[in-house]
Amino acid sequence: MSIEELFELHQQMQSVLREKLLAKKAALEDRLRQLNQPPSDAASANPARRAKPPT
């Protein structure tokens, strides 16, 4: 392979890896956004546990 061909291959791989990395970053940011949301009303509507009766 010539230097020009190697450099073109390098640029192609760099482009593909950049796209994959940006997609992974976006997915992780979405997941982080979901995890940082306050709990929904359905999850916080659970009543407190009752006290254990004496035995």
N, C-alpha and C positions, 0 to 999 in steps of 0.2 A: 504494500500500500504506500502511496505517496503521502507526503506531509499534508497536502491539500485534502486528500481523502480522509486521513486520520482526523484532521481538524474539523471537517464537515461532520464526521461521525461523533466527535466530541460535542459539537454544537447540538446535534439531534438528541443525543442522550441527555444533555443538560436541559433541553427544552422538555423532554418527556418527564424527567425527574422533577422539574420545577412544577409541572402541572399536577403530578401525583402528590407532591408535597403540599401544594396549595389546597387540593381537594381534601387531604387528610386534615390539614389545619382547620378548614371550614367545618368539617364534621366534628372535630374535637371542640371547637368553639360553640357549635350548636349544642353539643352534649353538656358542656360547662354551663351554658345559659339555662338549660333545662334543670340542671342540678341546683343552680342558684335561685330558682324560683321559690317563693314561699309555698308551703303545703296548701293543697286545695282544701275547700271547706269540708268535703266528704271525709278526708283523712283526719281532720281536726275535730270532727263531730263525734268521735268515739267517746262515750261517757267514761268517767273515771272508774277505776276498778273498785269493786265493793270490798269492804273489809272482810277478812276471814272470820267466820263465826267461831266463838270459843268452843273448845271441845272438852 
